[in-house]
Amino acid sequence: MNPKDLQDEIKEGIELFKNKKFNAAKKIFEKLEENIETKTTGLFFLGVIQLEQKNVLEAKNIFLQLIKIDPNHEDANLSLGIIFMGEKKYENALDHFKNIISVNENNTNALYHIGLTYFYMRKINESINFFNKCIKLNKNHLHSYLMLGHSLIREKKFKLAIENYNKVLEIDPKRERTKFNLSWCYFALFEFNKAFEFYEFRKPKLQPSGRYLEVTSKFNSKEWKGQDLTNKTIMVICEQGYGDNINFFRYLFWLNEKFNTKIIFYCHTKLKHLFQHTPFEIISDLSSITNIDYYQHLLSLPAFYFAEKKSFKENINFIKVNESVATKWEKKLNHFKKPIIAINWQGDERYSHDDMRSIPLSYYKEILNNKNFDFISLQKNFGSEQIKLNKYENFLIDLSNEIDLGENAFEDTIAILKKTNCVVTSDTAIVHLAATLNIKTYLLLSYNPEWRWHIELKYKCFYPNLNIIQQKSPGDWYGVFKELNDRLKQNL
């Protein structure tokens, strides 16, 4: 084939690819791959088609074959780097991105992905360096400004993070998720009016599906924005994780105090039992509800309270123990002769900021060697395997196969908590459960925790029985556990 015919074939294959006619495109690129002059082009697009069809392993093998022929192929190296990032093989990813830079030092795609890889590796200074290189080459590189914001939040440089998020919004004013990111910064800086304003931009993520869509589709109701609720019905919609709902449920009591109104709480099925001993109607589906006047998301209520009171609502212990479950655990725990400490160390590892809250169990070693206490684990699912991995079976009673196996979340955990002397936990739902129950709780926090703990550290406004021990510098869990050990010794 002459060069013009080859170019026509490439264009036709690309056009088919753009129109998602992958099988037809594949035939053309397989033919091009057989021609020495277009072999790398054919291979590259065959790899891209495999990626589009979610066949990552096949794509990876094709790209590896391609760079054996052309080690400096920028797009193949970029694709391989991204694949290795997805596999969390960050050193391999960096090798391919740096291959590109060795050939083309101004390749912003490669520079950006090096910065992104370092961010995932939590090498924040390196990531900041490469995002700045991208911006130097392209003053409107939106994603570099965005990732600089994320990186600077991790460094507790909230004002600089705000500058970069605002730059993102200059380039694309419609990026509502970035407006939500601003709320984290303003909460941490205690600029609450701005924080609550931007916190509302979490809603566009909630609205396309789920409970919000069910409510707005079924009822001809209005979003509550502070209107008088006297003789009206409002539905409060749960959102985010279990801990968030336990933490912020207290604001329904404020609505109840403020207005003569009917309040319906639409919540997770597994949490329904936690809220049932309250003055509200608790539901986990809409089948029994025929009419409401207003709706609002649970995590929007603190903003209305703060606007009126200029403070945060105090804790209310609304959780009741299931007596039959409590009796079962009283019998099971009666053989413990020492004070009981319950521990929990791991949240959902799929959460993007889990490294900022979960703690490897190995750090608990010295605490578990304290012979003055008996230790029980409240860990389930993620993290419970660490007991055996660390050979802590003789120090820590693993209850993961016995607790909360039914339809009600935390039912056994609540009964156990009531029998403990204190709880030691990372930032998971357990801290909200234990602290709501007014059980003495030690919360172990990273250097830069989630925004609400910045507020708690300064104002002590969420839980009176909560004791926070925070890292003095990034990654310093040793210092946290030394302080915890000292406190436990003092409280014998």
BELTA-V122870 format. One line per field, one symbol per residue. ss: DSSP state (@ for helix, = for strand, . for the rest). psi: psi as a letter, one per 20 degrees, with the letter a starting at -180 (. if undefined). burial: 1 if it has 16 or more other C-alpha atoms within 10 Angstrom, else 0. A space follows every 50 residues. Layout:
ss: ???
psi: ???
burial: ???
//
This chain:
ss: ..@@@@@@@@@@@@@@@@...@@@@@@@@@@@@.....@@@@@@@@@@@@ @@...@@@@@@@@@@@@@@....@@@@@@@@@@@@@...@@@@@@@@@@@ @@@....@@@@@@@@@@@@@...@@@@@@@@@@@@@@....@@@@@@@@@ @@@@...@@@@@@@@@@@@@@....@@@@@@@@@@@@@...@@@@@@@@@ @@@@@@@..@@@@@@@@@...==.........=====....@@@@@@@.. @@@@@@@@...=====..@@@@@@@.....===..........====@@@ @@@@@@@@@.............@@@@@@@@@@@.....======...... ...@@@....@@@@@@@@....=====........@@@@......===.. ..........@@@@@@@....====...@@@@@@@@....=====..... @@@@@@@@@......=====......@@@@@@@@@@@@@@..
psi: qrhghghgggggghghghjkmhgghggghhghhiphhjghgggghhghgh ghjkmggggghghhhgihgnhjoghghgggghghghjkmhggghghhhgg hhgnijohgggghgggghghikmgggggghhhgghhhoiknghggghggg ghghjkmhghggghhhhghggnijnhhhhhhhhgghghjkmhggghghhi jighhhhiabhghgghhhqmrqppkjqpjpkrppppprrbrghghggihh ihhgghhhqnqpppoorpgiighhjhlrjrppqjrjhiphqqhrqqqgji hhggghhgikaqqrqpnjpqpohhhggghgghihipirppppqpipaoii phkhiihqpphhijghgiioiiqppqpjpqdphhiighhiljhihooojh jhqlibiopjghgghghiiqhrppqanahhghgghhjkqppopoqrhnaq hhhgghhgimigohjpopoqphqpjmhghghggggghhhhj.
burial: 00000000110111011000010011011101100001111111111111 10000101110111111000011111111111111000010111011111 10000011111111111110000101110111111000011101111111 11111101111101111110000001011111111111100110111111 11100000001100100000100100001000111111100101111111 11101000001111111100111111000101110000000111111111 11101000000110110111100001001000000000011111111000 00000111101001001100001111111100110110000100110100 00110000111111111111011111111111111111111111111111 101111000111111111111000001001100110000000
//
